Structure formats: C-alpha cells, structure tokens
Amino acid sequence: MRELHDLTEFDEHLERTGSLDGVVVQGVDLSPRFDVIEAASCVGATFLGCRLSGAALEHVIEGGAVVFPRLPALPFETYRPRLYAQGELLAGWVPGEPDSFDDDALDSRIYAWSSLQAKGENLPVLDALARRLHDHAIDDALGEHLAGHPDVVAVMGGHSMLRTDPEFATVADLGRSMAREGWHVATGGGPGAMEAANLGAWLAPQPDAALAKALEMLATETDYRQADGYLSAGQSVLDQFPGGAESLAVPTWFYGHEPTNQFATHVAKYFANSIREDGLLAIATRGVVFSPGAAGTTQEVFQDATQNHYAVFGSISPMVFLDASFWREELPAEPLLRKLAGDRPYADLIGVADTADEAMRFLREHPPRDA
C-alpha cells in the first residue's frame, strides 16, 4: 500500500492517479485539501491521525475508507510518519538552565507521561493504545529508513561507561571505523558505550584528530544525571564538528531517565522495551559488537544468540565481544555462548577483540551468511 506522509506526497499521488484508493495517509493535516478529497474516490484508504472533518470526513467514511482519529492530550505524535530527527527530542531544553531538560525537553515530557502509571500496572485503554500505535509507527518508519541501509552493525554496551573511560574511546574509535567502512552504526541510543559508538560514527568524515578533541570536550561533564552540563558538552562537540555521518539510535522510554544521546542522526524511540531490544538485534544483519555492560547487555548477548541459534531470520551474523578479560573472566558470557553454539554454524562467527582494529578485522573476515 502506498503511504503518504505530507501534503506534497498527497498532492503528487492524487495528481498522478486521480484517486486515493488503497492509500495510507499518515499524520497529515488535510484541512487545506478538503475540497479535492470530497471529489476523490477513497475505496480501501486508511487515514491515520489526519485532520479531517465535516463533509470531507463523511465522504471518506462513506466511500469505504477507515479513519483512525487523533488521540487527545498526548505529548507525542501517535501516528508519526518518520523517525525522530537528531535533536528533536531535546526540543524545549535551554542550555544553561539546570532544570530545563528535566522539566521542558520533549524527551522528558514524554517520559513523565509514560511514568504516570507504575510499571506492572494495567494501563488505561487509551494510553495503552496510544503507546502501541506510536511504536507501530516507529516500526514502520524504521523499516523505511533501513531500506536505504543494507549493512547495519550494532554496538551494545552499558550506560555506566564514562566519557573519560579508556573503553569509551575504544568504542568511539570502533564506531568511526564502522561508519568509514560504509556500515550503518546502530545503538541503544543511551549514554555510555551507546553514545560512544554514535559519536564515533558522527565524526567519521572528520580528520582522525577530531576524536581526541571531542573526547576532551565531553570530559567537562561525564554524569548524564547532571543533564544540562552533560548535554551542553555534547552540543559543543556538534557545534565544533558539524555535518557528521548518519547513524541510528533505538532507545526506549522504559529507561527514560537517561537522555537520548545527541550523536545519532535518526532515532527510533519506543515505549515497549521488549520490542525495541529484539528489533535492534534483528536489524543488525552485519553483526553485533558487545562492549562491557551489565544485566541489559548480557540479556542482549543471549537474545542475539537465540536469533543465530535458530536462524530466526534465515541468516546468521557475527557476534564480537569487545574486552576479552571482561567477557571471559569478569562476566564469562563468551565461554558459555561457545558452549551453547557447539558445532552449529554460528560458532565460527563468535569473536573476541580488545581493540577497535581487532573487532573490525573480525567483522570484515566473518561476514553474515545464509542459514
């Protein structure tokens, strides 16, 4: 079905075909086009959160279309047609005002709305519906985005990794190398290792020395809970090094106390963490690198392993553990995964690396393969 996301696409489609039969019109204010809508056939059309009223609304319903109304009093677009753009979720934040992010930023306002009910409680029907419609819209927008990015590689890791940690520089170096390779870097979109990978990707077009300078600038505030200083340091890097390479963040408001990192150019933020976790691993067809983390990262290791173990998507992709001593001794997931893999094909795609260069070498030498 043809999807129309704005008035320009709407006008072009109607001029070309002369009808709205079978289209999906998503989140568009159609009030300037009521007259042409009333003259068009709408058999099998779907209108998601569009502004329709009066004779135009009556016409599309009687003509066989389905209309999903806008839901009231929400801080987000339920039927948004595109991923969040870089910086969009920071709208309302005023640098230099300490409480501005927590009180005014779009990201925080959506998180506050989503936190009105305690975790585990049944949500009011309209709230639950709004979340699921939003996440479906993000799924749809993510699929469209990825159509232009066949080689997605994910970097997973803990949010507690500091900007001043040596591991942060290693992950940033890796993200930069991946982007320079032509791969699309994807992360969980939070701070720590996730921010490092998106930062590296952003700096890919810059000279090598830019990374060290960026790390120096970010070191002025390493605690994401000090939101204004933390975000201001990130903004200073964006201002110093504009025009970065594309990368993807897939965060969740389940962990909404963490600001979405500033260096991803496209953000697929979900309410449902389970959908986000499984989806992020599923899109990483070029491989996944696991930097040190805790429970969440360990969960991701074995979610990814399950996808490879059963060839859920018809192919298997490499898994690289970054920091051998961490994954073999401190949190020995790598030996357990090798035991689990046994002689299955994906056993050959399990690697360990201590540097960005080693991780890149393994990924280049072990491309995904059909199951």
MOGI-V92328 format. One line per field, one symbol per residue. phi: phi as a letter, one per 20 degrees, with the letter a starting at -180 (. if undefined). psi: psi as a letter, one per 30 degrees, with the letter a starting at -180 (. if undefined). burial: # if it has 9 or more other C-alpha atoms within 8 Angstrom, else .. A space follows every 10 residues. Layout:
# MOGI-V92328
phi = ???
psi = ???
burial = ???
This chain:
# MOGI-V92328
phi = .fdddbffff ffffffdmbd fmedddmdfe gfcgffffed fcfmfcddme ecblffffff ffeoedddff eeldebefdg ecffegnffe gofdgndgef ffedfggfff ffffefdfgn efeggfffff ffffffffgf ffgfffgecf decdcdrffe fefefgffff ffgfgfffff fneefccfne emgffgffgg fgegfeggff ffffffffff bdeffegfff ffffffffff cfmfffbccc ebffdffeff feefeccded eeffffffff ffeefepcdd egbcffffgf geffffffgd lgdnbccfcc eengffedcf cfffffffff fldfgfgfde ccbdcfffff ffffecfgbf f
psi = kkkkfleeee eeeeeefglg kgljjjhkjg efgeeeeffk kgkglkjjgl jklbeeeeee efgglkkjlk klhkgljehk fllklkfefg kfkjkfjege eeefkeeeee eeefgekkkf lklkeeeeee eeeeeeeeee eeeeeffgif ikkkjlllff klffkeeeee eeeeeeeeef fgljkklfga abeeeeeeee eegefllefe eeeeeeefff jfjffieeee eeeeeeeeee ilhllklkki akfehffkkk lffkfkjikl ejeeeeeeee eefifflkkj lkabeeeeee efeeeeeeeg hegglkllkk jjieeeffee iieeeeeeee ebglefefgk lklfleeeee eeeefilllk .
burial = ...####.## ..##.....# ########## ...#..##.# ########## ##...##### #.######.# #......### #.####..## ###.#..#.# ##.####### #..#...... .......#.# #####.###. ##......#. #########. ####...### ########## ..######## ########## ####.....# #..##.#### ##.#..#### ########.. #..####### ###..#.### ########## ###..###.# ##.####### ###...##.# #########. ##..###### ####.###.. .###..##.. #....##.## ######.### .##...##.. .
